[in-house]
Amino acid sequence: MIAQIANRPVLRIAMVHLISKKRQTAVAMLGVMFGITVFIFQAGLITGLQIFMLDKIVNNSPHVHLYNEPEKNPPSILSKIYHEDSQMVVVRNQKQKEIDKKIRNSSGIMEIIKKMPGVIGVAPNVATQAIVKAGVKQIPVTISGVEIEKEDALFNIHKDQIAGDIRRLDIINNGVILGKGVADKLGATIDDIITVSTTLSTIDMKVVSITSTGITSIDDNRAMVNLRIAQKLMNRDKLYITDINLKLKNVDKADEMSGDLTRLFGLKAQSWKEANANVFSVFKIQNIATYLVITSILIVAGFGIFNILMMMIYEKMTDIAVLKSIGYKNRDIRNIFMVEAIVIGFTGGLLGLAHGWLASYVASKIEVKLAGLVTLDHLSINFDPMFYLAGFAFALVTTALAGYFPALKASKVDPVDIIRGH
């Protein structure tokens, strides 16, 4: 087809058609441009926010979380005694036995996990619910007892600190690291004394650092203390560990690793994907909605091109008859209108790429101060080159398909009928 176009003045004729109908040509190009602009902007915006959130989640969550999980609906003692099919056992208001969340031989388990391929690091954790008080203000939080050096190696907590120094947790007795949300609600600043209370113990603590991850659920609930202090708050010995957190070289191996750990140690192992399944559901819905909108826009633009080319054919019937009468074949006539469609798609696509990039760039510089599931100062835009390639390819394919049927119709026009009609 390219050789045929090069050997005949098909391209020149197509350009004359386009230029002679400037308004129609411009409308068709603007339709393609608008579709590609919206595609690039929305795809960059949605995936940019998703990448930002995933980065925050991956960096601030264990890739695999190992813990003891109480058995759901445990069998009653009576059902264990009377277990024959001919007997019926009814137990009302059964009270579950309190399960010790301690991970037994936690140090041995961590040593085994450290030697597993693909594991970057392992950190112990003791978690319990508590009330923190500052003056008359008090809020519920989850106290996490950690070994701060190991915790920082896994989660880069030092990068999130906005005040103080997380390393002081190992230096100052009864130190505590607060999330920004907790500190704001308490009105607490560095070196303030707050009171931490559990059902078993109460300790006064000094704020040594304030962190901000950008994830609201973490910042509004974070209170980290030394591992031994957390054990004291729970009146437990120094071997008491409730959670083991892992980081992996390849985050996509988390589901496989969690299954291996459950089989090996008989503990509940939860991957970061499983822990954030609700977030991935939102991502899936966002992507479906985005691609449906973009596809609809480009289909509408395609119909616009179809209608414009059909109008050109009816207006150029005499030209088509003349061209056929001087020796132009059906494929030549078809190529003229296909060239027109491709020129519209090519030009509109390039304009769409430029305007899409410009819209994305401007949006990324606007200060938004969004707060919700995550907190961010500016919109996070994804400038992935694949979006631009896909958008441009889609523009060409859409316009080529929209132009094919009008071009096919033009190639079948009988010049004798046109001349008789005039």
N, C-alpha and C positions, 0 to 999 in steps of 0.2 A: 504493500500500500504506500509506503514512504517513497519508493522508487517511482510509482505511478504519479504521485503528487509532484515530485521533483521534475518529471519529464513533461508535464503539462501545466498550463497556467491556472490550475485548480485553486492554488493558494491565493492568487491575486483576485480571482473571481469571488472567493469566499470573503476576503477582506473588504472588497467593494460592497458586498451585501451587508456586512456588519457595520461598516462606516455609514452607509446610506440610511441605516435605521439606528442612529446613535442612541435614541432614548430607549428603545427596546433592548438593544445590546447592553446598555448600562444597567438597566433593571435586572437583566439576567445575571450579569456579573456581580451586582450588589447582593443578589440572593445567595449566590455561592459564597461570596465573601462573608456575609453575615453568618451563614451556617458554619464555616470553618473557624471564624473568630469565636463564636460561642463554644464550639467544640474544644478548641485549644484552651480557652479561658476556664471553662467549667472542669475539663479534665485536669488541668493544672491545679486548680483550686481544690477540688475534691481529693485528688491523690496527694497533693501537697499537705493538706491537713491530716490525711490518713498516715502519711509517712512521718509527720511530726509526732502524731499520737503514738504510733508504733515505736518510734525511737524512744520516746519517753517511757512507754510501758516496758520495752525490752531492757532499757538501762536501769530502771528502778524496780524491776521485779525479778525474782529468781526464775531462771529458765526451768528449773524443776524444784518443787517444794515438797519435802518429805516430812510426814507427820503421822500421828496416831489418830485414827478416825473411829468414833464410837459406832458399834454395830447398829444398823437401823432395824427396828422391830425385832429385838432379840427374843428368842423363845422363853416362855415362863418356866419356872422350876417345875410346876405341875405338869406341863406338857412333856417335860423330859421324863417324868415318872410314869405318867399315863399316856402312852404313845400308841396304843393299839387303835386300829380303825373302828372298833366297836365301841370305843369310849369317846365321850365328848367332854372337852375341858373348856370352861369359860372363866376368864380372869378379867375383871373390870378394874379400870383405873390403875393399871399396872405401872409401878414406878421403876424407871430405868435405874440400873445400878450405875453409880458414879464411876466413870472410867478414868484411870490415871493416864494423863496425856504424855507422861514421861516416855522418851525413847530410850529403851534399855540398851546398854553398851553403845551409846552414841559415839564415843571416841573411837571405838573399833570400827564402827560403820563408816565414819568419816575418813578414817585411814584407808579403808578399802576403796571408797568412792574416789579419793584423791588419785589413786593409781589407775583408775579406769581411763581408757583412751577417750579423748575429746572433752575431758573435764578441765576447766580453767582453774576453778577454785571452789572451796566448800567452806561454809560458815555456820556455826551453831547459833541458835536463837531460842530465847525464852519469851513467850508472849502471854500477856494477861490483861484483863480489863481493869481500868483504874479511873479515879477521879483526880484531876489536877486543880489546885486552888491557888488563886493569887488575890489576896484581900477578900472581898466579898464575891468575887467571880469564881465560878467553878464549872468545868466542862468534862464530859467523859472522853477518854482516849484509850488507845491500845498501847500499853507499855511494851517496848521491845528491848529485851536484854541482849546486848551484842558484844562481841570483841571487835572494837572499832576499826582496828587495822585490817582484819579480815573482811569486815563489812564494807569498808571503803575500797578495798581491792576488788570486790565484786560489783559494787554499785556506784563507785566514784562519787561518794557523798560530798567530798571536799569541793567538787565543782558546783554543788548546789547551795553551799553555804553563802548566806548574804550578810551574816554578822557573826563575830566570834571565831572560834577555831575548834573543829570537831576533835582534834587531837587532845584537847584539854579534858576529854572524857576519861582518859587514862591517868590524868595527873591530879585532877581535883576530886576529892572525895564527894560522893553523892552528886556528881554532875549530871545534867540532863540536856539533850538536844531536842529542840522543839521545831515542829513544822511552822511555817509562816502563818498558816491559818489559826493554829493553836495559840501562837504568841500574840497575834492580833486580837483574838477573842479575850485573852487574859490581860492584855495590855502589858505583857512582859517584855523586858529587854535583857541584854547581856548582863550577867552577874546578879540579876534579880533572884530572890529566893521564893520558890513556890513549894507547895505541899502536895505530895503524891500519896494517895490513899487507895489501898485495896481492901478487900474484906478481911485480910489477915494482918495488915501492917500499915503504918503511916510514917513517911520519911520526908524531912525537909531537904530540898535539892536546889542547887544553883544552876541557872541557865548558862551553859558554856558556848552554845552555838544556836543559830536559827537558820534553817534551810528552806529553800523553795525549789521544788521539782517542776512546778508548772502543772502537776496533776492534782486537782482539787481534793480528791478523796484521800491522797497521801498527806498533803500539806495541812489538811483540817483534822488529821488524826494522829500525826507522828509525834511520838515522845520516846526517844531512845536513851537508854541508860546502860551503864556497865553491866555485863552479864551477871556478875556476883551480886550487884545491887538488886537486880530483878529477882534473883533467887531468894534474897533476903525478904523482899516484898511479899513473896509467896511462901515464906518460911520453909524453904527447901534447901537441900545441901548443894554443894558445888558440882555434883554430877547430874543435876536435874536439867535436862534439855527437852524442849517440846517440839522444836522444829529444826530441820537441817535444810539449808538453801544451797543450790548449786548454780554455777554459771558454766555454760558450754561454749566451745569454740564455734560450733554450728548450731544456731538456735532452732533450725528446722529439725534437728535430731531430738528435740525435747520430748515429743510424744513417745518415740522409741525408747529413750532412756528411762522415762517414767515407768513404762511397762516392765523393763528389765529390773528396775529397783524394787518394784512391788513384788515381783516373783522372787527376787533374791532375799529381801529382808522382811517381807510380809507387812510392810507399812503402806499407807496411802501415799502415792506419789502423784502430784498434780503438775502438769506442764503449764507454761505461761499462756499457751493458746487456750487450754481448757479453763484456766482461771479468768480469762478475758473473752470468753465466748460471746457474751452479750455485745461487746464492742465490735467484734467481727461481723455479727449479724447486722449491726447498723451500717458498717462499711458495705456489705453486700447489697443492702437496700439502696444506699446512696449510689453505688455504681450502676445498678439496674435503672434507676430513675434518670441518671445522667445520660446514659447511652440511649435510652428511649427518647429523651428530649432532643438530643443531637440528631439521631436518625430521622426523627419527624421533621426537623428543620431542613435537613438536606434533601429529604424526599419532596418537601414542598418546593424547595429551590429547583429540584429536578423537573417537577411538573411545570414550573415557570419557564424553564428552558424549552421543554417540550412544546408548550403553547406558543412561544415566540417563534420557534423554528417552523411550526405548522403554519403560522401566519405569514412568515417569510415565503414559504412554498406557494401559498395561494396568491401572494402578491407578485411572485416571480414566475408565475406559470408561463408567461410569454417568453421570458428569458430562457427558461428550461427548454421550451419548444425550439427556440432559435439555436441553442447550444446543441440539441440533438440533431437538428436539421443540417448542421455543418460538420457532423461527424463525431460529436461527443457520445460516448457509450453510457449505458446504465451505471456502470461502476464509477464513471467520472462524475456523474451527477450526484451519486450517493456520497462520493468522497468530498464534494464541495460542502455539503451540509454537515458531514461528519467533522470536517475541518472547523466549520463555524462553531459546532458544539464544543470541540476540544479547545479552541481558542478561548471561548467563554469560560470553560472550566479551568484552564491553565491560568488565565489572567485573574479570574475571581479567586482561585486558590492561592496565588501569590499574594494578592491583597489581603486575603484572610489570614495567611501566615503572619504578615507584617502587623496587621491590626490585633491579631490574637496575642502576639508577643508583646506589643505595646500595652494592651489592656492588662495583661498579666504583670508586666513590670511596674506599671503605675499602681496596681492593687497591692503589690508586695511592699510598696513604700508608704502606703497609707497607714497611719497609726490607728489601731482599732480597739485595743485594750479589751479583748474578749475574755470572759470568765465563765466557766461551766465545768464540763468534764475535764478540760485542760485550760490553762491560762496562757495567753500569748499576746504580745504587744503589737505584732504585725502579722498580716495574713501570710501563711506559709504556702508559697506557690512552687509547683513542680515544673521545671523547664525541661522535661525529658524530651530529647530530640525525636524520639519515636512518636510522640503526639503530633509533631509537625509533619513527619513523613507520612503517618497514617492519615492525617487530615488532608494533605495534598493528594495522596493516592485516592482517597475517598471522593474528593472533588472531581478528579479526572474520570473515575469510574462512573460516578453518578451522572455527570454531564454526557459522557460517551453513551451510556444507556439511554438517557433522555433524548439524545440526538439520533440514535440509530433508527427508530421507527419513522420519524419524519423524513430522514434521509432515504430510507427504503421506499417510502411512498413517493418521494420526488423522483427516484430512479425509474419508477414504473409508469410515469406520466407519458401518455401517447401524444406526441406533438401534433398529429393530424387532428385529434379531437379538439386541442386547444386552438389551433388555427381556424377550424370550422366554427368554434364557439365565438370567435371574434369576427 
